[in-house]
Amino acid sequence: MANLSLKNLTKSYNQTEVLHGINLDVADGEFVVFVGPSGCGKSTTLRMIAGLEDVTGGEVIIGDRVVNNLEPKKRDIAMVFQNYAIYPHMTVKKNIAFGLRASKLSKPEKEARIAEVAGILDMPHLLERKPNQLSGGQRQRVAIGRAMVRDPAVFLFDEPLSNLDAQLRTQMRLEIKKLHQRVGNTIVFVTHDQVEAMTMADRIVIMKDGHIQQVGTPAEVYHSPANMFVAKFIGAPSMNMVPAQLSDQGLTLLSGQSIAGPWQAQGQSDVQVGVRPDDLTVAEEGTGLLNGTVTVQEPLGSETLIYVDTEAGEVIAKADGRTPPALGSRVALTAAPDTLHVFDAQTGVSLQ
């Protein structure tokens, strides 16, 4: 195992810079997830760590070595790709053993290592099967096993669950998390799915347009987003944004409702007030922050998400699953002041 550091990492294609000075320290044994929309630079960063992309500027440090000029096989890393990349003509055992082809272990040591990995991944009974006899989740475990058998310092995962159906994705998220808890290797995991990031990571790195927007624990990025992009990207459904005015007297919404809070104001400024659907609930008429008409319902069992057309635009709120407001009905919506997030309307930066 080893720590990983990225120091002012940049990447350019011809004259176009796509990564703009990435700085990150990953502790030994930490599970870090890169997340962001397509084209944000997360997979490019991972491939630079792996040595599959050249570094334009900055340093990639694994352990105490700068590895910029080392071939991938000399970096003591193992990578699991989106496609399984396992050999269809080989058994599970031979596919896992392929990860040891360049090692100097004796045959008994290799056999012991394969058996150990198969046991960790609950695959001893699958070792003599071919890939076409396996489910999608089992094939992904074979790909992970081939990486694990090398006992690398750092595991790199490039959207490994994207090809699985919803149920298998949930199962594999749990298996990878349990695997990390058992073996404790340093893991860098790339995904575009914020649910995967929230449920698996020790820390999340949120990227946009080649820049890191925020690094923090799942709780930190969810409850204390650094800017509007993070606030809207993390969480499903996305955080509602409502225009307002901020002054020394507090917030004033379009409805005329005033809210006192800890927000810092210099004169009067335009802001966006963020509130998560889980925190925005149906209130008694005349007591809400917003008022509007229910246009869509999304029943989720114990609760129902309602889309409400308000004076501030469409917002999503949570209602009781048994007795949600009827379509077309007028509702008042409220939220506790300490659940509100305030962002500068021009820069998008949090004012809290």
C-alpha positions in Angstrom: 0.0 0.0 0.0 1.1 3.6 -0.5 -0.1 7.2 -0.5 -0.6 9.1 -3.7 0.0 12.8 -4.5 -0.8 14.9 -7.5 1.1 18.1 -7.6 -0.1 20.9 -10.0 -1.0 18.3 -12.6 -1.8 19.6 -16.0 -2.7 18.0 -19.3 -2.8 19.6 -22.8 -3.6 18.3 -26.2 -1.8 20.5 -28.7 -2.7 24.0 -27.5 -5.8 23.0 -25.5 -5.3 22.5 -21.8 -7.9 20.1 -20.4 -6.5 19.7 -16.8 -5.6 22.9 -15.0 -3.3 22.3 -12.0 -4.8 19.4 -10.1 -3.5 19.1 -6.5 -4.6 16.2 -4.3 -3.2 14.0 -1.5 -4.6 10.5 -1.1 -3.6 8.9 2.2 -2.4 5.3 2.5 -5.4 3.0 2.5 -7.9 5.8 1.6 -10.8 5.2 -0.8 -11.1 8.3 -3.0 -13.7 8.8 -5.7 -13.4 11.2 -8.6 -16.9 12.3 -9.8 -18.2 14.8 -12.3 -20.0 15.1 -15.7 -18.6 13.7 -18.9 -15.6 15.6 -20.1 -14.6 17.0 -16.7 -11.2 15.3 -16.7 -11.6 12.6 -14.2 -10.7 9.7 -16.4 -7.8 11.6 -17.9 -6.5 12.2 -14.4 -6.8 8.5 -13.6 -5.0 7.5 -16.8 -2.2 9.9 -16.0 -1.8 8.2 -12.6 -1.7 4.9 -14.4 0.8 6.0 -16.9 -1.6 5.6 -19.9 -1.5 9.3 -20.6 1.6 11.5 -20.6 1.9 14.2 -18.0 2.1 17.7 -19.5 3.1 19.4 -16.3 3.3 18.7 -12.6 4.0 15.4 -10.7 2.4 12.1 -10.0 3.9 10.7 -6.8 3.2 7.1 -5.6 4.7 6.4 -2.2 7.9 8.4 -2.2 8.6 8.1 -6.0 7.8 10.6 -8.7 6.5 8.2 -11.4 5.9 10.6 -14.3 8.5 8.8 -16.5 7.9 5.2 -15.3 6.1 2.7 -17.5 2.7 1.6 -16.1 4.0 -1.9 -15.1 6.7 -0.2 -12.9 4.3 2.0 -11.0 3.0 -0.7 -8.7 -0.6 0.0 -9.6 -3.4 -2.2 -10.9 -6.3 -0.9 -13.0 -9.9 -2.2 -13.5 -11.6 -0.9 -16.6 -15.2 -0.2 -17.6 -15.2 -3.3 -19.9 -14.1 -6.4 -18.1 -11.2 -7.1 -20.5 -11.0 -10.8 -19.5 -10.0 -13.5 -21.9 -13.0 -15.6 -23.0 -11.0 -18.7 -23.8 -9.4 -18.9 -20.3 -10.9 -20.2 -17.1 -11.5 -17.9 -14.2 -8.4 -19.2 -12.6 -6.2 -18.6 -15.6 -7.7 -15.1 -16.0 -6.7 -14.3 -12.4 -3.3 -15.9 -12.8 -2.7 -13.7 -15.8 -2.1 -10.8 -13.4 1.0 -12.7 -12.1 2.5 -13.5 -15.5 5.5 -11.2 -14.9 6.0 -11.9 -11.2 8.9 -13.9 -9.8 6.8 -15.9 -7.4 7.2 -19.7 -7.4 4.3 -21.8 -8.7 3.1 -22.8 -5.2 3.2 -19.2 -4.2 1.1 -18.2 -7.2 -1.4 -21.0 -6.4 -1.7 -19.7 -2.9 -2.1 -16.2 -4.0 -4.9 -17.1 -6.5 -6.7 -19.2 -3.8 -6.4 -16.3 -1.4 -7.9 -13.8 -3.8 -10.6 -16.2 -4.9 -11.6 -16.7 -1.3 -11.8 -12.9 -0.6 -14.0 -12.5 -3.7 -16.1 -15.6 -2.9 -15.1 -17.3 -6.1 -13.4 -20.6 -5.3 -16.4 -22.5 -6.9 -16.0 -20.5 -10.1 -12.3 -21.1 -10.8 -12.8 -23.7 -13.6 -15.6 -21.9 -15.4 -15.2 -19.8 -18.6 -16.4 -16.2 -18.7 -19.4 -17.1 -20.8 -20.7 -19.2 -17.9 -20.6 -16.2 -15.5 -23.0 -13.4 -14.7 -22.0 -9.8 -15.3 -21.2 -9.3 -11.6 -19.1 -12.4 -11.5 -17.1 -11.3 -14.6 -16.4 -8.0 -12.9 -15.2 -9.8 -9.8 -12.8 -11.8 -12.1 -11.4 -8.5 -13.4 -11.0 -7.2 -9.9 -9.4 -10.5 -8.9 -6.8 -10.2 -11.7 -5.9 -6.8 -10.3 -5.9 -7.9 -6.7 -3.6 -10.9 -7.2 -0.7 -8.6 -7.9 -1.1 -6.9 -4.5 -0.5 -3.4 -5.9 0.2 -0.3 -3.9 -2.8 1.5 -5.5 -5.9 0.2 -7.2 -7.4 2.3 -10.0 -11.0 1.8 -11.1 -12.3 3.5 -14.3 -16.1 3.4 -14.1 -16.2 -0.4 -13.5 -19.9 -0.6 -12.8 -21.2 1.3 -15.8 -22.0 -1.9 -17.8 -24.1 -3.5 -15.0 -27.8 -3.4 -14.5 -29.2 -1.4 -11.5 -29.4 -4.4 -9.1 -25.9 -5.6 -9.9 -24.5 -2.1 -9.6 -25.9 -1.9 -6.1 -24.5 -5.4 -5.2 -21.0 -4.6 -6.7 -20.8 -1.2 -4.8 -21.3 -3.1 -1.6 -18.8 -5.8 -2.6 -16.1 -3.3 -3.5 -16.7 -1.4 -0.3 -16.4 -4.6 1.8 -13.3 -5.5 -0.2 -11.6 -2.2 0.7 -12.5 -2.7 4.4 -10.9 -6.2 4.3 -7.7 -5.5 2.4 -7.2 -1.8 3.1 -5.5 -0.9 -0.2 -5.4 2.7 -1.5 -8.2 3.0 -4.1 -8.9 5.7 -6.7 -12.3 5.2 -8.3 -13.7 7.2 -11.2 -17.5 7.4 -11.8 -20.0 9.8 -13.3 -22.6 8.5 -10.8 -22.9 10.6 -7.7 -24.7 7.8 -5.9 -21.7 5.6 -6.3 -19.5 8.4 -5.0 -21.6 9.1 -2.0 -22.0 5.4 -0.9 -18.4 4.2 -1.5 -15.9 7.0 -0.8 -13.9 8.1 2.2 -13.5 11.3 0.3 -15.0 12.6 -2.9 -13.2 14.7 -5.5 -15.8 16.7 -7.6 -14.5 17.9 -10.9 -15.8 20.3 -13.6 -14.0 21.5 -16.8 -10.6 20.2 -15.7 -10.7 21.9 -12.2 -11.4 20.4 -8.8 -14.5 22.1 -7.4 -14.4 20.5 -3.9 -12.7 17.7 -2.0 -14.4 16.3 1.1 -16.2 13.5 2.8 -19.7 12.5 1.5 -21.3 14.4 4.4 -19.2 17.5 3.8 -19.9 17.8 0.0 -23.6 17.1 0.7 -24.3 19.3 3.6 -21.6 22.0 3.0 -21.2 22.4 -0.8 -18.5 24.9 -1.8 -20.5 26.3 -4.7 -23.7 25.9 -6.8 -22.2 23.3 -9.1 -21.4 21.0 -6.2 -24.7 21.7 -4.6 -26.7 20.7 -7.7 -24.5 17.8 -8.8 -24.5 16.0 -5.5 -27.8 14.7 -4.4 -30.8 13.2 -6.2 -33.1 14.9 -7.0 -30.9 18.0 -7.5 -31.0 20.9 -5.0 -33.6 23.5 -5.7 -32.3 27.0 -6.5 -34.4 30.0 -5.7 -33.4 33.7 -6.5 -33.4 36.1 -3.6 -31.9 39.3 -2.2 -29.4 39.3 0.6 -28.9 42.3 2.9 -28.0 43.2 6.4 -31.6 42.3 7.3 -31.3 38.8 6.0 -32.8 37.0 2.9 -35.8 38.2 1.0 -37.4 35.7 -1.3 -39.5 36.6 -4.4 -42.6 35.8 -2.3 -41.6 38.7 0.0 -40.8 36.2 2.8 -37.8 37.4 4.9 -35.4 35.0 6.6 -32.8 35.9 9.2 -29.6 33.8 9.1 -25.8 33.8 9.6 -25.1 34.9 6.0 -22.6 37.7 5.5 -23.8 40.7 3.5 -22.2 43.9 2.3 -25.1 46.1 1.2 -27.6 44.3 -1.0 -26.7 41.6 -3.4 -28.4 39.0 -5.7 -28.1 35.4 -4.4 -29.4 32.0 -5.0 -31.0 30.1 -2.1 -30.5 26.4 -2.3 -32.8 23.9 -0.5 -32.8 20.2 -1.0 -36.1 18.4 -1.9 -35.9 16.4 1.3 -35.8 19.6 3.4 -38.6 21.4 1.5 -42.0 20.1 2.7 -45.7 20.9 2.5 -46.8 23.5 5.1 -50.1 25.0 6.2 -51.4 27.6 3.8 -50.0 31.1 4.6 -46.9 29.8 6.5 -44.6 28.7 3.7 -41.6 30.2 2.1 -43.0 29.4 -1.4 -46.4 28.9 -2.8 -47.4 27.2 -6.0 -49.3 24.5 -8.0 -48.5 20.8 -8.0 -47.7 19.8 -11.6 -46.1 16.3 -11.3 -46.0 13.6 -8.7 -43.3 10.9 -8.3 -44.6 8.2 -5.8 -41.7 6.5 -4.0 -43.6 4.4 -1.5 -43.2 6.0 2.0 -43.0 9.5 0.4 -43.9 11.3 -2.8 -41.8 13.9 -4.6 -44.0 16.7 -5.9 -43.0 19.2 -8.6 -44.4 22.6 -7.8 -44.7 25.6 -10.1 -44.0 28.6 -7.8 -43.3 32.3 -8.2 -39.6 31.4 -8.2 -39.9 28.7 -10.9 -40.3 24.9 -10.6 -39.1 23.3 -7.4 -39.2 19.7 -6.0 -40.5 19.0 -2.5 -41.2 16.0 -0.4 -44.8 15.0 0.6 -46.3 12.1 2.6 -46.5 9.0 0.4 -50.0 8.0 1.6 -51.7 11.4 1.2 -49.8 13.6 -1.3 -51.3 16.8 -2.6 -53.4 16.3 -5.7 -52.2 17.3 -9.1 -53.3 20.9 -9.8 -53.7 21.7 -6.1 -52.2 24.8 -4.5 -49.6 24.2 -1.8 -47.4 26.1 0.5 -43.8 24.9 1.0 -41.5 25.5 3.9 -38.0 24.6 5.1 -36.0 25.2 8.3 -33.6 28.2 8.0 -30.6 26.0 9.0 -31.2 23.8 5.9 -30.9 26.7 3.5 -27.7 27.3 1.4 -26.9 30.7 0.1 -24.7 31.2 -3.0 -23.5 34.4 -4.7 -25.6 34.7 -7.9 -22.6 35.8 -10.0 -19.8 33.6 -8.8 -21.8 30.6 -7.5 -19.6 30.5 -4.4 -21.2 29.6 -1.1 -21.7 32.5 1.3 -21.8 30.2 4.4 
